[in-house]
């Protein structure tokens, strides 16, 4: 069937339908699965009175891209991420014996293990956060959710879809002749 301009309307391929169903499934999982289902490890944390050097040592020792700064009761007081280190410490030639609380980022929001994964994604999208402290009912930090944790979750939940992505996201793979 020809339409004005000589173009034929594109028929929906099976892959398009499956992609829509997968997107709906991913959205449903994010809205229903709690953060606790991610199996996050305990947070890497140091006290509020620690030095910048201690914060950097904790990051290096544990191989994480953050260190959670907690008060005496174990409640999240701030966080120092790789971005904070680059922008606030390295760029300003800070001495390592200075207090970490001078260079940590304030924690805007926290979530609980019962909150859905989608709530974390919304916070990350809205505020540009890359790490969100997860706290228990008393407000004590029990984990830190990172953007990377969500990516790993997607890769484990949908391995075929993630592994079959083209190297360039908008790249169209041509169909072979006769298909």
C-alpha positions in Angstrom: 0.0 0.0 0.0 1.4 3.4 -1.0 0.8 6.6 0.8 1.4 10.2 -0.4 5.1 10.7 -0.7 5.8 7.2 -1.9 6.4 5.7 1.6 4.8 2.6 2.8 3.6 2.5 6.4 6.0 0.5 8.6 4.5 -2.7 9.9 5.1 -3.5 13.6 7.6 -6.2 13.8 7.5 -8.8 16.5 10.5 -7.3 18.2 8.7 -4.0 18.6 5.8 -5.7 20.4 8.2 -7.7 22.6 10.1 -4.5 23.4 7.0 -2.8 24.6 6.1 -5.8 26.7 9.6 -5.8 28.2 9.4 -2.1 29.0 6.1 -2.7 30.8 7.7 -5.6 32.7 10.7 -3.5 33.7 8.4 -0.7 34.9 6.3 -3.1 36.8 9.4 -4.6 38.5 10.6 -1.2 39.5 7.3 -0.2 41.0 6.7 -3.4 42.9 10.1 -4.9 43.9 11.6 -3.4 47.1 15.1 -2.1 47.4 15.8 -5.0 49.8 15.5 -7.4 46.8 18.8 -5.9 45.4 20.8 -7.6 48.2 22.9 -4.4 48.9 25.9 -4.8 51.2 26.3 -2.8 54.4 27.5 0.8 53.8 31.1 1.8 53.8 31.0 4.5 56.5 33.2 6.6 58.7 32.4 9.0 61.6 31.7 12.6 61.1 34.9 13.6 62.9 37.1 11.6 60.5 39.6 13.3 58.2 39.5 13.6 54.4 42.5 11.1 54.4 40.4 8.5 56.3 37.6 9.0 53.8 39.9 8.4 50.9 41.5 5.4 52.6 38.0 3.8 53.2 37.0 4.3 49.5 40.3 2.7 48.3 40.2 -0.1 50.8 36.7 -1.2 50.0 36.7 -0.4 46.2 33.5 1.6 46.4 32.9 5.0 44.8 31.6 6.6 48.0 31.9 6.7 51.8 28.9 7.4 54.0 29.5 9.9 56.8 27.5 8.9 59.9 26.9 10.6 63.2 27.4 8.9 66.6 24.1 7.1 66.4 24.8 5.6 63.0 22.5 8.0 61.1 23.6 9.2 57.7 25.0 12.8 58.0 26.5 13.1 54.6 28.3 11.3 51.8 31.5 11.7 49.9 31.5 10.4 46.4 34.2 10.2 43.7 32.7 13.4 42.3 33.0 15.2 45.7 36.7 14.1 45.9 37.5 15.4 42.4 35.5 18.7 42.7 36.0 19.5 46.4 39.3 17.9 47.4 41.6 17.4 44.5 40.6 20.6 42.7 41.2 22.7 45.8 44.4 21.0 47.0 42.8 20.1 50.4 45.0 18.7 53.1 44.2 15.2 54.0 44.1 15.9 57.8 41.2 18.3 57.4 37.7 17.2 58.6 35.6 15.3 56.1 32.5 17.0 57.3 33.8 20.2 55.5 33.7 18.5 52.1 30.9 15.9 52.3 27.7 16.4 50.4 24.5 16.8 52.3 22.0 13.9 52.0 18.9 15.2 50.4 16.7 12.1 50.7 16.9 8.6 52.1 14.8 5.5 51.4 14.0 2.3 53.3 14.6 -1.3 52.3 10.8 -1.6 51.8 10.6 1.3 49.3 10.3 0.3 45.6 13.3 0.5 43.4 11.4 2.9 41.2 11.3 5.4 44.0 15.2 5.5 44.0 15.2 5.9 40.2 12.8 8.9 40.5 15.1 10.5 43.1 18.2 9.9 40.9 16.4 11.4 37.8 15.0 14.3 39.7 18.0 15.5 41.6 20.9 13.9 39.8 21.8 11.8 42.8 24.0 8.8 42.2 24.0 7.4 45.7 21.1 7.2 48.1 21.4 6.0 51.7 19.0 3.2 52.7 17.9 3.5 56.3 16.0 1.3 58.8 13.0 2.4 60.9 15.2 4.2 63.4 17.1 6.1 60.7 20.3 4.2 60.9 22.1 3.6 57.6 21.9 -0.1 56.5 23.0 0.3 52.8 23.7 2.7 50.0 22.0 2.3 46.7 24.2 3.4 43.7 23.3 3.9 40.1 25.6 1.0 39.4 23.5 -1.3 41.6 20.5 -0.6 39.4 22.5 -1.3 36.3 23.7 -4.6 37.7 20.1 -5.5 38.6 19.0 -4.9 35.1 21.8 -6.9 33.6 21.0 -9.8 35.9 17.3 -9.7 35.4 17.4 -9.2 31.6 20.8 -10.7 30.5 19.8 -11.4 26.9 18.5 -7.9 26.3 21.4 -6.2 27.9 24.1 -8.4 26.2 22.5 -8.0 22.8 22.5 -4.2 22.9 24.4 -2.6 20.0 27.6 -0.7 20.8 25.8 2.5 19.9 22.4 2.7 21.5 20.6 4.2 18.5 22.3 2.0 16.0 19.9 0.1 13.7 20.9 -3.4 12.9 19.9 -4.1 9.3 17.8 -7.2 8.7 19.4 -9.8 6.5 18.1 -10.3 3.0 15.2 -12.6 2.8 14.1 -12.2 6.4 
